[in-house]
Structure formats: structure tokens, C-alpha cells
Amino acid sequence: MPGLGLLVLPLALWGASLVAGQSYAAWIPIPLQVPSHHLPTGFRNLDPTFPDSFAYALSWMRVGHFFRRLGSTLRGEPAVAPLPAALTDADGLRNNGSEPTVTWIGHSTLLVQLDGINFLTDPHWNGRAGPFGGRVGVRRYTPPAFAFEDLPRIDFVLISHDHYDHLDEPTILRLARSFNPRFVVPLGLKAWLADRGITNAVELDWDASLTLHGLTIVCTPAQHFSGRTLVDQGRRLWASWVVLGSKRFYFGGDSGYFRHFKEIGDAYGPFDLAALAIGSYIPRRITRPVHTSPEEALQAWLDLRGARFVGIHWGTFALAEEPYDEPPRRLAVEVERRGLDPDAIWLLKPGETRHW
């Protein structure tokens, strides 16, 4: 990190032992490297050209976009037909003890089953994405096709970052009451959960890992930002996630395209399934640093060395300015242009389950 460099903390490590009848002690200075993405009051991206989160959130283009979205919400957003839903086999998912499956709930919410363990990514069952418990904010035009009451036991929950469309307070509280899952979150979010009475949580920095229910979970980088208000921008870390068991799963959260995808693929791939965002990419002058386009998402999948691709973060909330049905069309064009196997590219209906 510029300006800090290598910090040397003089730690007194007192070792007392007998060597040839004599005791000895030593002061050993241990160098501690501050991670490059850490700042004194928060975090930053790996790309040194990326502005800090506060500057990005306050850029006139982004503020203008926010007020356009807010005005649309207050005026009454135009009716958008919900995506056609699939009929979910809830009993089959509850009784499944071994088959790896993925079910798209909507937006960035996936129900993943792997090695008999059930987990959710960025769970959101609310009708709006916004503050005050989702009572205000961007309306959800495609409802969850999978009823919350039909969920199987949830063993853990992965959260990528604290934005309202990824961290929904009513859903989080309901999950805690219903299943008491372990919440696995980036740095800074454990305190947010504790403020709401949720203590079954663990937070990780990038490249840190833990083993849970026999699965290895790794916190990996993303290029994005955080903040739920104008005064907490960049205070909590944002992340993607790797889950390793009998198969390898990657959840991208929200991210702009950067070299971290290839680095993650080199370190933890190849992946059997990679879930990557394909929506909320227009206007590009605002979104390019923090959201992949469909074309960039495919490149990220190739960087990750993924066998299968599942598109998320589209068709649920009107968060950007592209037509809501454009991401699948652009994705299909790019798949054909690159000569990729279309059977490996999954665009699930809400509630649809696939075996992977």
C-alpha cells in the first residue's frame, strides 16, 4: 500500500530453555506486510487506477444515475413483465443428500448443494432492494420463484458485499431465525451482523480460508466497492468466493473485469461451475469498473477455467439502463462469436435447478 510499505513490529518473544546448562532469551523483530488492499479506514481494489470507494460513490455521473433511478422509483417504475419461472422440485431438493445442484432464486441468489451441504449466495427474498428494511428502494419485478418456506436446511450463507441488492436485512434475519446458518462474510460485516443479534458468523480477508461441513471456503478478490450510506463507503470489504469439495464452485458477487479472475483460476481452478454477473452494465462510463458486461463475464469464465457458466445479477431489479432482457441476447451473440459450447452456458429460469 503506498505510503505505508513494510511495518516492523518489535515483538518480544521470550524463549527460555536449557542449552548445555545455560538459559537464553532473544528479541526477534518480525516484519508484518500490510495487505495492499487495506487502508487505514477501509479497503481498496487491486487496480491502482481505481478511485477510492468514496470518490467513486460521489462521482457526478454515479450521483446523477442514482437520482435518475430514485426519480423513476418515486414516479412509479414502468411495468416490466417478470421472467417466466420454473416449477422447483422443493421436495427433491430437501431430500437430496449427495447430488450437486444449483437453483437460481433470482438476481445473485443461488441455492447450491454440494456433498450433502446446502448454502445460499447473497440471499434476497424482499420485494425491494433498499434501506429501511427494503421498504423503499428499487422494486423487484421478478419475484422469487422459490418460496422461502420451501428451502431445505441451510448450512451456511455466503455474502459478497454490503450493497442492498446483495445484503438484504429482512432476509438475513429470517434465515438466522429459521436455520441459524453460519454466515461467511468479508471483513467488516461480522460487526454489522452482530449489531442485529446474529453471532453465528465468520469474516475473512482475501485469500483467507476456512473448512466448514467438510467444504473449504476461500475468500477471493473482486473489483467493486461497498457502503450502505454516504458515510460508510469502503469501510467493509467486498469479495468473491471459492467453495471446494468433490467439485469446485466459484461465486463472483459483483465485480468489474480485472486480472484477479485469472489469478483465482490459476490458484483454485479449474472450476466445475462459475456464477458470474451479466447485468447492470449500462451506462458503461459508470459501470465498467465495477460490473462485468456479458462479454466480459464470458472472458472471466475462461480466465477461471470454468466448465460451466451460470449467469446471475440480471432479470430481477431495474438497477441500470440496459433493457432487462438484453443480457441473455448479448451473451448468446458472444458465445457464437467465440465458438463456445452453448450447452456449457446456463441462463436459468427463476426457480430452475440444474445438476452440475
N, C-alpha and C positions, 0 to 999 in steps of 0.2 A: 504494500500500500504506500503510495507516495507520501513522503514526509515523515514516515514512521520507521520504515526499514526494520532492522533486526533489533529486538529488545532483548537485553540480557538481564535476567533476574538473578541476583546473587542469593541462591538458596543454600541455607546451611544444612548440609546432610551430614549428620554426626554418625560416624560408624565406629563402633567400639568393638574390637576383637583382640584376641591374643595372638601375636605372631612372635615365635621364639621367645616367649615370656614377656613381650612388650605390647602395650596398647598404643593405638594411633588414632588420629582423627584428621579429617580434611574438610576444607571448604571447597565445594565444587560448583563453579558457575555453569549454569545450564542455559544455553540460548533458546529462546522461545520465538518462533516465527509467527507474527500476526498474519492470519489469512488475508489475502489480497482483497477479498470481498467484504471485509469488516471495516466499518467506520466507527468513530468514537460514539456516535449516537444512532447507529443503524447499520445498513448494508448497502452494497453497490453491486453492479453487474461486472462480469469478467471483461466485457468490452470496455477498454479505457475511454472510448469516444462517447459512450452512453452518458447522458446527463444524469445527475443525481435525481432520486425519485421526486423530491420536492420541486425541483426545476421542471421536470417533465410534467408533473401534475398541473403545474401552474402555467405551462406554456399557453400562449393566447389561442393557438389552434385547438388544443385539447379543451380549454375552458369554453371556447366557442362551441365545440362539439357537444360538451356536457349540457350547455344551456339549450342547444337545439333539441337534444333528447328530452330534457326536462320540460321544455315547452310543449313538445309533442305529447308527453305524458299528461300534462295538465289539461291540454285541449281535448284529450281523448284520442288515443292512438288509433290509426285506421285498422279496421278489422283485417286480420290475417288468418287464413284458414289453418287450423292445426295440421301438422303432419299426420298422415294415416298411421294408425297404431297397429301393432301386432298383438295377438292374444297370447299372453305369457302363461306358461305352464308352471304356476306357482307351486303346486304340489310336487311336481317333478324336481324343481329347484330345492325345495325343502328336504326332499328325500335323497338328494344326490350326495353321495359321500366320497366320490372318487373322480368323476369326470370333470376336466377343466372346462368351464363355460364362462361366457361373458354376456351380460344383458345390458342394453342401453336403456337407462331410465329417461334420459334427456340431458341436453347441454353437456356438462362434463361429468355427469353422474353415471358411473358404471357399477353394476354388481358383478364381482369377479369371484369365481370359485376355482380353487387350486389346491390339490392334495387334501381335500376334505375341509378346507378353511374357506370361509366366506368373508369378503371385505368389500367396502364401498370406496369410491373415489369422489371427492368433492360433493357430498350428498346435498341435494336441493329438492325438496318436495313443496316449496312455497309457491304461491301464485304470483309473487313479485320478487324482484331482486333489488333490495334497497334497505335503508335504515329503518329504525323503529320497529324491529321485528318483521320487516317486509311489508309494513302497512302502506308505505309509499315506495316508489321506485318504478323500475321498468317492468311492465306487465309480461307475464308468461303467456305466450299464445299457443304453445303445445303443452298440454297438461301431462304430468307423469302417467304413463300407461300402466305402470306397475303400482298397485296400491301399497302404501306403507304397511298396512296390516298384513299383507301377503308376504312380506320379506321373510326369508329364512333367518336363522340365528346369525347375527353379525359379530364376527370375532374382532375385527379392527377396522378403522377408518383412516384413509389417507387424505390429508388436506394439503393442497399445493400452495395456497396463499390466502390472504385475508379479504380479498375483494368480495362484494356482496353476492355476486353470482357464483361464487365458489365456496364461501363460508356463510351459510345461512343459519342464523342463530336459532330460530324455531325448530328447524330440522335437527340441528346438533343436540338441542335439549331433549327432543323427543327420542332420538337414538340413545342418549345416555339413560333416560328413564326406562326404555324398553329392553335394551340389551346390555348396557354397561360395557360397550366395546372399548378396547384400547384405542385412543386417538393418537395417531402418529403424525406429528406436525413439524414444520420448520421452526428454527429458533425464534423466540418471542411470542409464539402462540400458546404455549403452555400457560402463561400467566393470564392470557385472555380467557382461556377455558376455566382456569381456577376462579377467576372473578365471577363466573357463572355457576360455580359449585361443582365443576367437573374436574376431578383429580386423577382419573384413570387415563393419564396422558404421558407421552414421552416426546421430547423435542430433540431434533437432530440438526446438526450443521451439514453443509455439503460434504460429501464423501464419508460421512459417518454412517454406521450401520448398526442394526440390532437383529437378533433372532427372536421370532415370535411365532408360537404354534408350529415350530419346525420350518418356517419360512425365513429367509434372510431378506431384510428390507434395507435398502440403501437410499439415503437422501442424496440426490444428484442436482447439479446446477440447472437453472433455467434463466432466460433473459427476459425479465419482466420488472415489476415494481410492486409496492404494497401500500396499504393505507386505506382506512375506512372513513377518515375525515381529513381536512386540510392540515391538521396539526400532528398527525401520526404517520406522515409519508415516509416510507423507507425504514420504519422502526422495526418491523418484523420481516423475517427472511421469506423469500419465495423459492420454490423448488419444483423439481420433477422427482419421480420415484421409480425405483427398480425393485421388483419382487422376484426372488429367486427360489425355486423349488424344483419339482420334477420338470417344470417348464419355466421359461423366463418371460416376464411381463414388464413392460415399460409404460408409465403414465406420464405424459408430457406436461400436464397442467396448462398454464398459459406461457407462451414464450415466443420471442422473435427468433429468427433463424440466426444461428451463430455456430462456431466451431465446437461447442460443447456437445452437440449431438454426436459428432464423430468420435469425440473423446469418450463419451459414455458407451458408444457401440464397441469401441476398441477395448474398453476396460471390462464391460459386463455382457456384451453380446456374444453371439447373435441372439436376437430376441424372437421368441415364438409369436408374440403379439405385441404390437406397439399402438397405443392410443394417442392420437395427435390431433390438435385443434385445426379445424379447416374453416372457421367462420370468424366474423368480426375483424375484417382486414381492410375495409374501405371507410374513410379516405386513407390511402397508403402513406401520405406525408405524415400522418399522425400515428398510424398503427404499425408501420413496418418494424420499428424497433422492438415491439412487444407482442405482436401476433403474427403467426405464420399465415401466408396465403395458402390456398390448396396446393399450388405448385411447390411452394417451399416446404409444406408438410410432407409431400412425397419425397423431396430431397432429404429431409430429416430422417424419414423412414429408411431410405437407402443408407444414409450415414450410420444409422443404428444397426444396420444389417438385420432388419426385421423380415420374418417370414410372412406375417400377415399384418395388415394395417386396418385399424378401425378409426373412422373419422368421428370426432366429438366437437363440442363447442359450436354447434350450429343448430338452426331449426327450432329454437326454444325461446330465446329472448331477443328482442329487437335492440341489439347493443351497438350496431354500426349501420352503415348506409348501403351495403350491398343488398340486392334483393334476397329475401330469405331462402329462396330455392336455388340461388346461384352457385353456392359452394359445390354441390354434387356435380353440376354440369361442368364447371371448370376442372374439377378433379378427373372426370371421365375423359375430357379432352387431353389432359396432360398424361394420363395413363396410356392413351392410344399413341400420343406423340412419342413417348419414351419406349413404347413397345413392351410395357409391363404386363404381367399376368392379371387380368381384371378379376379373376377369382380370388386373388390374394388381397384385394382392396374391398373392405367391408364398409358399407353405409347401411347401418341397421335401422329398421323402423323402431320408434319408441316402444319399448317392451319386448323387442325381439331378442332371442337368445341364440347364440352360436357356440358350438363346441370347437375348441382350439387345442 
